Each structure stands twice: as structure tokens, then as C-alpha cells.
Amino acid sequence: DVKVTQSSRYLVKRTGEKVFLECVQDMDHENMFWYRQDPGLGLRLIYFSYDVKMKEKGDIPEGYSVSREKKERFSLILESASTNQTSMYLCASSLVDNRAYEQYFGPGTRLTVT
Amino acid sequence: GDSVTQMEGPVTLSEEAFLTINCTYTATGYPSLFWYVQYPGEGLQLLLKATKADDKGSNKGFEATYRKETTSFHLEKGSVQVSDSAVYFCASIKAAGNKLTFGGGTRVLVKP
């Protein structure tokens, strides 16, 4: 069974802390994505990666960075967490061919910044 | 840019009622269209898809038809169950693209 796992389900951090969110997929997918999910706004793409060490900004990259050193792992980094980054963060992966729409999602990390 | 608009929820229904969730899109060219579902405490999963005009996607009793003339992809189910309680997301992707554009999500609550 395909699987995308995220390092934490719930996380509480203080303003100004550096935060790492980890995502691992076991499907050998080329594409990996980070979204944030907020009520009424749906999912908004933060960053995505189409290969190791390759990344591309999504719609809301400000305040975030990413790292992809290995194909199966994609990390989202909040350099200095702020309260407006309190949200649900979802990781996803997909193949790079014409089934790129079939994204497999992790269970999400609910981050609270106080 | 591309966008997807879906009706706001929550939608509250009784078991065995008919469900419709409206979705419209704006896009250049001919995108593929999808419905994703998010059950409580879980990530999203693909529910159904349609890749060209007049295609009908179906799964688990849900259906949606790609209507180019009205740029719509409404989700329907004839008889909902309590287990259908979830958040439903409409999404689009450009041909040869790899980034989905999501609607805001519609929460559906089915009461016994």
C-alpha cells in the first residue's frame, strides 16, 4: 500500500523558532509537494520538488524554504515561525508522467505557533 | 491564473438524502478535473477524475460530469451515508502540468 508519512501530527512552537516538518514517501515518486490548508482557502501550494535537489516556488513561498536531499524525503522549513503560520500542513507526492494529478497525501501536521 | 470555485459549506444532510456540491473552474486550455475527499483526521485522497469534456467520473456512488460549456464539474451522490461525512475538494490541472489548483473545500455532515 502506498504511503506518505509526516513526522508529527501535532506541533506547538514559539514565535521565532526554526521549525522542520519532514515528509517521507515510499512510492519512488519524483514529485513532492508541500501545501498549507486553511478554512475557506482550501489547499495552497507552498513549494514543490520534481527531483532531488530541485525545487520550485508555489503560490505562497514567503517565510518557507524546502530541502530535498534524497528522493523519498522532502522537508519544509520555517526559518522563524510566526503566528500567521499556524495552519495544517500537508505533504503529497506523485509520479512525473501524465498521472501527476494523482497525488498521494500524508495525514497532515497541525502546527500551532504561539 | 487558473482558479476553482466550489460552494461553501457546511452542508448538513440526513442519511439517504441526495448530495450536490457545485464546482466551477477557470483555466486556459482544457484542464483535467478532480474531486478529492478528506475524511476526519486523514490526508486527501482522489475520489474521481475526468480528463476531457463530457467525461463522467464515478467512484463509491459519487459522480461528476465535465461540462465545458458551463465550465463546471459538480459532484453528486444519490443516497449519502454517515460514512460520507468529510471535506470534499474540487481541483484542476493543466494539460501536461504537475500542479493542482484546489477549490476552498466543502464540509459535508451526514446525520443518521
Interface residues (C-beta under 8 A of the other chain):
Chain A: V4 N31 F33 Q37 G40 L41 G42 L43 R44 L45 F48 Y50 G58 L90 A92 S94 V96 N98 A100 Y101 E102 Q103 Y104 F105 G106 P107 G108
Chain B: V4 E8 S32 F34 G41 E42 G43 L44 Q45 L46 K49 F89 A91 I93 A96 G97 N98 K99 L100 F102 G103 G104 G105
